Amino acid sequence: MNSSQRLKAFCAETAYGLALVGSLLAGCSESAPDQIKQPLSYHRDIAPIVDNYCGSCHSHSGIGHFSLGTFAEVSRYAPLIRGAVANGTMPPWLPSQDSRPLHGSRLLRTQDKDDLLRWIDEGMAEGNPSDPPRTDLPPKAVVTPPRADLVLDPGRNYLPDGTQNDDYHCFVFDPKLTTDRFITAGDALPGNHHIVHHIIAYEIPEAEAAAIKAKDPTGQGYTCFGSPGTMSPPVTILGWAPGGVATRYPQGTALRLHKGSLLVMQVHYNMLEGKGQADRTTMQFELTDEAPQKELHSLPVARPKQLLIPAGAADAVQTIEFPLSVLLSRFGLPSSKLTVYGHTPHMHLLGTKISTELNGAKLIDIPRWDFHWQQGYMFQSPYQASGSDTFKLECHYNNTAEHQPVVGGVKQTPRDVTWGEGTLDEMCLNYLLLSAE
């Protein structure tokens, strides 16, 4: 090969090499956006996430212990946010993905969780406040508060009995119903979150109104440990426990309030840490005079006498299983055609997980119970059932030394625990919200 031929060969090889390198570089440039993520900024990427999942509680008027409405606030609490988000305790949402699809989920999407953690790890860039915020987030999990057509307000502060660990106080209200009316939404507003353990509103039928009024001669309420003290099974119209949100019933459904009935608001005060503190809890309801297409009933499921949690037991279990007709007959309801709209599961401090099933199909599954974040859950699509269907409620408890509550700075000693109304007692309870035809 002469010099001219060698030069041509060199040029050809060089051209091929350059072309190859060029194609490789082009390939890198095309894949770079997928491989190298853009830095995140607060105003464009993170503020919408925080507002969507955290803002309803962590605002200056919310129940969260601090606000997360500004860059400075989010940056200040970033280490706390990172820990709570990484371990799944925030945002608070107890049901697992095995549950029937539920309204109002606060479950943090995987991509939103990853973005929030990455932004913190990248150094929390603020970005430009004028940057348009992202718009790809799911709708906020909110419930429209009820119109305050009926308000239960004692009108004064109540100072619970500090000589006991638990004070159950019933406040009596006469809504002066001259006709039946119907509840379409409701909310409970605890006045002092430090001492209010739970709130239940009961309807007292006209036949028992005089007896209930006799329990409250001063008009300031009466002690009602466990129940309002009616002869017949009390009818629950609304309940609240820590973590609870407003309730709005599905279109075309409502709870009936009967002519001449009274309402009793029972407030359970837990005095283990709040002695000497007062409270003024209220409730409000949205009403209509129009009868619904389907009338709702809130029915409790429990077997109090069979609940026993031995001292030291790491996984004590109570299972309650029966045909729905058994429950319906107790409340005088038909059982041929049922529609189940939602559940309200309830345990106390030793509870670890709780679930419900209907004919073997999972309805609610809460694998990591948290007493401070319980609430009622509404199904996205109601469950059609009949009285012959089998309902199952299963509750798990940890009564070992490591899982005991702390009272007054002292960790409690394991003891045999049974059903009881006190905070240090336990329950295995679920309210079924259904209509019956």
C-alpha positions in Angstrom: 0.0 0.0 0.0 1.5 3.3 -1.1 1.3 6.5 0.9 -1.8 7.7 -1.0 -3.6 4.5 -0.3 -2.6 4.6 3.4 -4.0 8.2 3.7 -7.3 7.2 2.2 -7.6 4.3 4.6 -6.8 6.5 7.6 -9.4 9.0 6.5 -12.0 6.4 6.1 -11.3 4.8 9.5 -11.3 8.3 11.1 -14.6 9.2 9.5 -16.1 6.0 10.6 -14.8 6.5 14.1 -16.1 10.1 14.2 -19.5 8.9 13.0 -19.6 6.2 15.6 -18.7 8.7 18.4 -21.2 11.1 17.0 -24.0 8.5 17.2 -23.0 7.6 20.7 -23.1 11.2 21.8 -26.4 11.6 20.2 -27.7 8.6 22.0 -26.5 10.0 25.3 -28.1 13.3 24.7 -31.4 11.6 23.9 -31.3 9.5 27.1 -30.0 12.2 29.4 -33.4 13.6 30.5 -34.4 10.1 31.6 -31.2 9.4 33.5 -30.4 12.7 35.0 -33.3 14.2 37.0 -33.8 17.9 37.2 -33.2 19.5 40.6 -36.5 20.2 42.5 -37.5 23.5 43.9 -40.0 24.3 46.7 -42.3 26.7 44.9 -42.6 24.7 41.7 -42.5 21.1 42.9 -42.8 20.8 46.7 -45.3 23.4 47.9 -48.1 21.7 45.9 -47.3 18.3 47.5 -47.2 19.7 51.0 -50.5 21.6 50.5 -52.2 18.6 49.0 -51.3 16.0 51.6 -50.4 18.1 54.7 -52.1 21.4 54.5 -55.5 20.5 55.9 -54.0 19.6 59.3 -50.7 21.6 59.3 -52.0 25.1 59.0 -52.4 27.8 61.6 -56.1 26.8 62.1 -55.5 23.0 61.7 -55.0 20.3 64.3 -51.4 19.8 63.4 -48.9 21.0 66.0 -47.2 23.3 63.5 -47.9 25.0 60.2 -46.3 24.0 56.9 -47.6 26.8 54.7 -44.3 28.5 53.8 -40.9 27.7 52.6 -39.4 28.7 55.9 -41.8 26.5 57.9 -41.2 23.4 55.7 -37.5 23.9 55.7 -37.5 24.2 59.5 -39.3 20.9 60.0 -37.6 19.1 57.1 -35.8 16.5 59.3 -39.1 15.7 61.1 -41.0 15.6 57.8 -38.4 13.3 56.3 -38.5 10.8 59.1 -42.4 10.7 59.2 -42.8 10.4 55.5 -40.0 7.8 55.1 -41.6 5.5 57.7 -45.1 6.0 56.5 -46.6 7.6 59.6 -47.4 10.8 57.7 -49.6 11.7 56.0 -51.8 9.7 58.4 -53.8 7.0 56.5 -54.3 3.7 58.2 -56.0 1.4 55.7 -53.9 -0.8 53.5 -54.3 -1.2 49.7 -56.1 -4.5 50.5 -59.1 -2.5 51.7 -62.0 -1.8 49.5 -61.4 1.5 47.6 -62.2 4.4 50.0 -63.2 8.0 49.7 -60.8 10.7 51.0 -57.5 8.7 50.9 -54.5 10.6 52.3 -52.1 7.9 51.0 -49.0 9.6 49.6 -48.3 8.5 46.0 -45.0 6.9 45.5 -43.8 9.5 43.0 -44.8 12.4 45.4 -43.1 10.7 48.3 -39.9 10.2 46.3 -39.9 13.9 45.2 -40.4 15.2 48.7 -37.6 13.1 50.1 -35.3 13.9 47.1 -35.9 17.6 47.5 -34.8 17.4 51.2 -31.8 15.4 50.3 -30.8 17.8 47.5 -30.6 20.7 50.0 -34.1 22.1 49.8 -33.8 24.7 47.0 -36.4 27.4 47.3 -36.6 28.3 43.6 -38.5 31.2 42.1 -41.9 32.1 43.8 -43.2 33.1 40.4 -42.6 29.6 38.9 -45.9 28.0 38.1 -46.7 25.1 40.5 -47.0 21.5 39.2 -50.6 20.4 38.4 -50.2 16.7 38.1 -51.3 15.9 41.7 -54.5 14.0 42.7 -57.4 15.9 44.1 -57.2 16.9 47.7 -58.7 14.4 50.2 -61.3 16.8 51.8 -64.9 16.5 53.0 -67.1 19.6 52.7 -68.1 20.6 56.2 -71.8 20.4 57.1 -74.0 23.4 56.9 -74.7 24.2 60.6 -78.5 23.7 60.5 -78.4 22.0 64.0 -75.6 22.8 66.5 -75.0 21.0 69.8 -73.2 23.5 72.0 -73.3 23.3 75.8 -72.8 27.0 75.9 -70.2 26.9 78.6 -66.9 25.2 79.5 -67.0 21.9 81.3 -64.3 20.9 83.8 -64.0 17.1 83.9 -63.6 15.2 87.1 -59.9 15.1 87.7 -60.1 12.6 90.5 -60.7 9.8 87.9 -58.7 8.7 84.9 -61.9 8.8 82.7 -64.9 11.1 82.8 -67.9 10.3 80.6 -70.2 13.3 80.5 -73.5 13.5 78.6 -74.9 16.9 77.4 -78.6 16.9 76.6 -80.2 18.9 73.7 -83.8 19.3 72.6 -83.8 20.1 68.9 -87.6 20.6 69.2 -88.5 18.4 66.2 -92.1 18.7 65.3 -91.6 16.4 62.2 -89.0 13.9 61.2 -85.9 15.4 59.7 -82.8 13.8 58.1 -79.1 14.2 58.6 -77.0 14.5 55.4 -73.7 15.5 57.0 -72.2 16.1 60.4 -69.0 17.0 62.2 -67.7 16.9 65.8 -65.5 19.7 67.0 -63.5 18.8 70.1 -62.7 21.9 72.2 -59.6 20.4 73.9 -57.8 17.8 71.9 -55.6 17.0 74.9 -58.4 15.5 77.0 -61.2 14.5 74.5 -60.9 10.8 73.9 -64.1 10.3 71.8 -67.4 11.9 71.1 -70.7 10.2 70.3 -74.1 11.7 69.4 -77.1 9.6 70.4 -80.8 10.0 69.4 -83.1 9.5 72.4 -86.6 8.4 71.3 -89.6 10.5 72.5 -90.7 7.6 74.8 -87.5 7.9 76.8 -87.1 11.7 76.6 -88.6 12.4 80.1 -86.3 9.8 81.8 -83.2 11.3 80.2 -84.2 14.9 81.1 -84.6 13.7 84.7 -80.9 12.7 84.7 -80.0 16.3 83.9 -82.0 18.5 86.3 -79.5 21.4 86.3 -79.1 21.5 82.5 -75.3 21.0 82.8 -75.3 17.3 81.8 -74.8 14.2 83.7 -72.2 11.4 84.2 -72.9 8.6 81.7 -70.1 6.0 82.0 -70.5 3.7 78.9 -73.9 4.8 77.5 -76.5 7.5 77.8 -78.6 5.3 80.1 -81.5 4.4 77.8 -83.6 1.3 78.3 -83.5 0.4 74.6 -80.2 0.1 72.6 -79.0 3.7 72.0 -79.1 4.9 68.4 -75.8 6.4 67.3 -76.0 9.2 64.8 -72.4 10.4 64.7 -69.1 9.5 66.3 -65.6 11.0 66.5 -62.2 9.8 67.7 -58.7 11.3 67.3 -58.0 11.6 63.6 -61.7 11.8 62.7 -63.0 14.1 59.9 -66.3 15.5 58.9 -68.9 13.0 57.6 -71.0 13.6 54.4 -73.3 10.8 53.4 -73.7 9.6 49.8 -76.2 11.4 47.6 -79.7 10.0 48.1 -79.0 8.7 51.7 -79.5 10.2 55.1 -80.0 9.4 58.8 -83.5 10.0 60.2 -84.1 12.1 63.3 -87.5 11.3 64.7 -90.2 13.8 65.8 -90.0 14.5 69.5 -86.6 12.9 70.1 -83.7 14.4 72.1 -80.0 14.3 71.3 -77.3 13.4 73.8 -73.7 14.3 73.1 -71.5 12.0 75.1 -67.9 13.2 75.6 -65.3 10.8 77.0 -62.5 12.8 78.7 -59.2 11.0 79.2 -57.7 12.6 82.3 -54.4 10.6 82.5 -52.4 13.7 81.4 -54.9 16.6 81.4 -56.2 17.1 84.9 -57.4 20.6 85.6 -58.1 21.4 81.9 -61.6 22.5 80.7 -63.4 21.8 77.4 -66.2 23.0 75.3 -66.9 20.4 72.6 -69.6 21.1 69.9 -71.2 19.2 67.1 -73.0 20.4 64.0 -75.4 18.8 61.5 -76.7 19.5 58.0 -80.4 18.7 57.8 -83.1 18.3 55.2 -86.9 17.7 55.4 -86.9 15.5 52.3 -86.9 11.8 52.9 -83.9 10.1 51.2 -84.1 7.4 48.7 -82.3 5.1 51.2 -82.4 5.6 55.0 -79.0 5.0 56.7 -78.4 3.1 60.0 -75.2 3.0 62.0 -75.0 -0.4 63.8 -72.3 -1.4 66.3 -70.6 -4.8 66.0 -69.0 -6.1 69.2 -68.9 -8.9 71.8 -67.7 -7.2 75.0 -68.0 -10.2 77.3 -65.7 -12.3 75.1 -62.8 -9.9 74.9 -59.8 -11.0 77.0 -56.2 -9.8 76.4 -53.9 -11.8 78.7 -50.9 -10.0 80.3 -47.8 -10.5 78.3 -49.6 -11.7 75.1 -47.8 -10.5 72.0 -50.7 -11.1 69.6 -54.0 -11.6 71.4 -56.9 -11.9 68.9 -60.6 -11.5 69.1 -62.6 -12.7 66.1 -66.3 -11.9 65.7 -68.2 -13.7 62.9 -71.9 -14.0 62.3 -74.6 -13.6 59.6 -75.7 -10.0 59.2 -79.3 -11.0 59.9 -78.4 -11.5 63.6 -77.3 -7.8 63.9 -80.3 -6.5 61.8 -82.9 -8.4 63.9 -81.5 -6.8 67.1 -82.4 -3.4 65.7 -85.7 -4.5 64.0 -84.4 -4.0 60.5 -85.2 -6.1 57.4 -82.4 -8.2 55.9 -83.4 -9.2 52.4 -81.4 -6.4 50.6 -78.6 -4.4 52.2 -76.2 -1.7 51.0 -73.1 -1.2 53.1 -71.6 2.3 52.7 -68.8 2.4 55.2 -67.1 1.3 58.5 -65.8 2.9 61.7 -63.4 0.4 63.4 -62.3 1.2 66.9 -59.7 -0.1 69.5 -57.7 1.5 72.2 -54.0 1.7 73.0 -53.0 -2.0 72.9 -54.5 -2.5 69.4 -52.1 -3.4 66.6 -54.3 -4.3 63.6 -58.0 -4.6 62.7 -59.9 -5.9 59.7 -63.4 -6.6 58.4 -64.6 -9.1 55.8 -67.9 -9.9 54.2 -68.2 -13.4 52.8 -64.4 -13.6 52.8 -63.9 -10.4 50.8 -61.8 -7.8 52.6 -63.6 -4.5 53.3 -61.2 -2.7 55.7 -57.7 -3.7 56.5 -55.6 -1.7 59.0 -52.3 -3.5 59.5 -50.7 -0.8 61.8 -53.3 0.6 64.2 -52.8 4.0 65.6 -55.2 5.1 68.3 -54.6 8.8 67.5 -55.6 8.5 63.8 -58.8 6.6 63.7 -61.9 7.7 61.7 -64.9 6.5 59.8 -64.3 5.3 56.2 -66.7 5.5 53.3 -66.5 3.1 50.4 -66.1 4.6 46.9 -68.7 2.1 45.7 -71.2 0.7 48.2 -71.2 -3.1 48.9 -74.4 -4.9 48.1 -75.3 -7.6 50.6 -78.0 -9.6 52.3 -78.8 -10.8 55.8 -77.4 -14.3 55.0 -74.0 -12.9 54.2 -71.3 -13.5 56.9 -69.6 -10.6 58.5 -66.2 -10.9 60.2 -64.4 -8.5 62.5 -60.9 -9.3 63.7 -58.9 -7.4 66.3 -55.2 -7.9 67.3 -53.5 -6.7 70.5 -50.0 -6.5 71.9 -50.0 -6.7 75.7 -46.3 -7.1 76.3 -44.2 -4.9 78.6 -42.7 -3.1 75.6 -46.1 -2.1 74.2 -47.6 -0.6 77.4 -48.9 3.0 77.5 -47.0 5.7 79.5 -49.1 7.4 82.2 -47.7 10.3 84.1 -44.3 9.5 82.8 -44.5 5.9 84.1 -44.7 2.9 81.7 -47.6 0.7 82.8 -47.2 -3.0 83.9 -48.9 -5.6 81.8 -52.2 -6.9 83.2 -55.1 -8.9 81.9 -57.3 -6.4 79.9 -60.9 -6.8 79.1 -63.6 -4.7 77.5 -64.2 -1.4 79.1 -64.9 2.3 78.6 -61.7 3.5 80.1 -58.7 4.5 78.0 -56.6 1.7 79.6 -59.3 -0.8 78.9 -59.9 -2.2 75.4 -62.5 -2.6 72.7 -63.0 -4.6 69.5 -65.7 -2.6 67.8 -66.9 -1.6 64.4 -69.8 0.5 63.3 -71.5 -0.6 60.1 -73.2 2.2 58.0 -75.9 0.6 55.9 -79.3 0.8 54.5 -81.8 -2.1 54.8 -84.8 -3.0 52.6 
